[in-house]
Amino acid sequence: MGPQNQLKVHCHDCGDAPILGSSRCANHQRAAAPLPFASLGQCGNPKCDNIVVVTTRSSNRVYCSPRCRRTMWRQRSLSKDPLRWRSRNRKASYRRWHRITVEDFERRVTKQGNMCPIGPHSFGDGRGTGKGCHANPVQDHDHETGELRSILCSRHNLVLGMVNDSSEEIEKLLQYLRSWRKLRIIGASA
C-alpha cells in the first residue's frame, strides 16, 4: 500500500488529529460528552426568568448569576431576622457615609438630650412607635465640606436637603408663608 491509499482521519469539528478510537479531538470530545445528571431548570430566584443547567442531583437552588444568589440570600436573611439585618445596614451606612460608628452617633443624640435642635421636639424611634415627632434621628452634614453638624429629625434634614442648605431659599420660603398668612387673615376679616 502506498501513501495514496492510507486512510486520513480528522476531527469532525475542527480537522485536528482525533483521540485514538474516536472521531473527535480532545477538546471537542470533552465538549460533546454529556454532563452527568445534567438537566435544564429555573434560576433559584423566583423573580428571574433565566434557565440554568443543573449538573447535580442536590436539592440546593441553582442560580444563573452571583447577583441572583446574593438577592435571594438577602431576602432569606431579612425574613429570618429583620432586626439584625437592619442593624447591620445601619452600622455600615454610618461608617460609609459619615465615618462614625453607631455608638458615636447615639452618644451625640444623648448629648443633644434626644431633641431635634430645629423643632425642638424629641426624636421618635424611627418606627413610628415612640413619642415625639416619630421621625428618626439622622446625621446632618455640610455637602460642600463634608463636616458633620447636629443630629436632626429626618423631616427637618429632608427639608434642608431640598433647599440645598441655602439660607436664601429658606428666607424666600418664609416670605412666601408669611404672605399667605397675611392674605388668609385679610380674607377672614373681610
DANORBEL-V481811 format. One record per helix or strand of 2 or more residues. SS is the DSSP state (@ for helix, = for strand). FROM is the first residue (numbers start at 1). LEN is the number of residues. If there is no record, write none. Layout:
SS,FROM,LEN ; SS,FROM,LEN
//
This chain:
@,3,3 ; @,26,7 ; =,39,4 ; =,51,4 ; @,66,15 ; @,82,17 ; @,102,10 ; =,137,5 ; =,148,6 ; @,154,9 ; @,167,23
//
